[in-house]
Amino acid sequence: MAFAGLPLVPQALKSIQHYLKTAVEHDKRDPVVAYWCRLYALQTGMKIDRKSKESVALLTALMDWLETQKQVLKGDEAISNEVVAQAHIENHALKLFLWADTEDRAARFNKNVVKAFYTAGMLFDILSTSGELTDEVIHHRKYAKWKAAYIHNCLKNGETPIPGPMQGDDVDSYDPYMWKV
C-alpha cells in the first residue's frame, strides 16, 4: 500500500502501515498528529529493516517528507518542542478515547467507535517517542486496543458487544475515568 506520494510499504515494514494511514487521515485536520505519526513510523521502520532496497526507499522518502514538513510547520511549537508535542498528541488521543468510551458505555457500537479506540491506542504508542509512558497512558493504550479488537470481532461475528469494561480480567476491569482529563 502506498501513502501520499510515498513508495509502497514493503512486507518487512507492514507493521508501520497503520501509523502511515493514520498520518494521511490527519494531514488536513491535524498536521501535528500527522507529523508525529510519520516520525514514529520512521523510527519503528528503522529498527525493523533499514537494509533492503524497498525499505530504504520508503524510509528515505519519509525522512524527506518529515524535513519538508518541519520547515513548513516551523512556527508550530508542537513540532519543534517534544513536551508540547506530547501534550498535543496525548490530548488528541484522550479525546478520541473518551468519545469512544462514552459511545461504548451507551451501547452504541459501530465502526467509528472501533476506529476511535484503535486510533487512540496508536496515538498512545506514539507518545513513546519521547521516552517512558506514564502508567495512565499504558492503561489507556491497553484498554483502547483491547476494546477496539473486542468490538470489531463482535460486530464481524454478528454478536452484540457488552458495553463498558468487562469483569474478571485485568484489562477488562480497568476504569478509564480513574484519571480525570
N, C-alpha and C positions, 0 to 999 in steps of 0.2 A: 504494500500500500504506500502511495506517495502522498506527501502533505505539503501544501502551499509552496511549490517550487523546489522542494527537496527531492533528492533521489529516492527511489524505492527503499523501504525499510527491509534490510536483508533478514533472512531467517534467524541468524545469530543474534540480532538485536530486536527480535519480535517483542520482547518484554517492555521495551520503551515506547512501543506504538501507541498505547493508550494515553501516555503523557503528551505525545505529539498531537493526538486527536483533541485532547482537552485544550492544548495550546491554540489550535486552529479555532476551536469553538469560542475561545476568549479573545481572539485577535482584535475584534471590534469593540466588544463590551468591556474588556478589562485587559489592556495591553501589559500591565504589570504581571498579572497572573500568567498570561501567555508567555512572557519573557522567562519567568522562573520555571514554568513547566518545561520549556525547551532547555534551559540550563540544567535542570535535573535530569532530563533525558540524555543530554550530552555527557554529564558526569557519570551516569549509570552506564551508558554505552561504552565509555572509555574503559570502565572496569571489566566489561564483558568481552569486547573484541575491538582492538584498535590496530589489528594487523591485516585482516582480509581487505581486499580491494573495495568490496561493496561497503563494508563498514566504514572504512576511511573516507570514502566518497560522501556518505551521509554525515559522518561526524564533522568533516571539514565544512560541509555546507551549513551545518548547524552553527559551527563557530563563526562563520561569516555572517549568518543571519543575526546572531547574538551581538556581534561587534557593530553591525549596522544599526540595530535597534538601540543599542546602548547610546549611540550618538544621537539618534532621533529622539530618544526619551531622556536625554542627559539632564534635563531640568526637573525630572521626577525623582524625588528623594527615595522612593520605593525601589528604584533601580540602582541607585548609587550607594545606598545605605542598607546594609543587611538587617539591621534592627528594625528599621521602618518597613522593609520588605516582609520580614517575618510577621510583624503585626498586621500588615495588609492581607497577606495570604491566610493567616490564621483567622482573621475576622471574616474573610470571604468563605472559608471552609466552614466556620461555625454557623454562618447564616444559612448555608446550604443544609448543613447537618440538622439544625434546629427546625428548619422548614420541613425537611423530610421526616423528622421525628414527630412533629405535630401531625402531619398527614397520616403517618403510620398509626399513631395512638388514636386517631379519629377513624381508623379502619378505611381510609381512602387509599387503596393500593392501585398503583398504575406504574407505567414505565418511567414517568417523571420522578416518582419517589425513588425508584431503584437508581436512576441516573444521579439524583441529588446525593443519595447516600454514597454511591460509588465515587463520584467526583470529589466529595468531601474527604473520603478516605485517601484518595490520591493526593489531594492538596495537603493533607496531614503528612503524607510521605515526603512531600517537597520541603516541608519545614526542617527536615533533617539535613538540608544542605548547609545549615549554619550550626550544626553540632547536635548535641543530645536533645531528644524530645522530652518535654515535661511528662509527668505521669498523666496529667489531664489529656494531653494530646494523644498519648499512647492508648489510653482508654477510648477516647472518641474515635480514633482511627480503627481500632479493633472492632468496636461496635458497629461503625458505619460499614465496614467491609463485610462483616458477618450479616448485617441486616440487608444489605444490597443483594448478597448471594441468596439469602433465605427467601426474600420476597420474590426475586427473579425466578427461583426454582419453583416456588408455589404457583406463580402466575403461569409459568411454562407448563406445569403439570395439571393445570385446571383446578388447583386447590386454593382455598381461602387462607391467606396467612393469618397468624394470630397477632393481633395488634400489640404494640409495646414490647417491653422486654419479657422474655420467657423465663420461667423459674427453673432453678436447678443447675444451671451451668454458669461458670464464672462470667463469660461474656454476656450471657443471656440475662443475668440478674443485674447487670450494670444500669445505673440510673444516670442518663446523660445530663440531668439537671442538678447533679450534686455539686457542680461548679457552675455558678451563675456567670453569664457573659456580661 
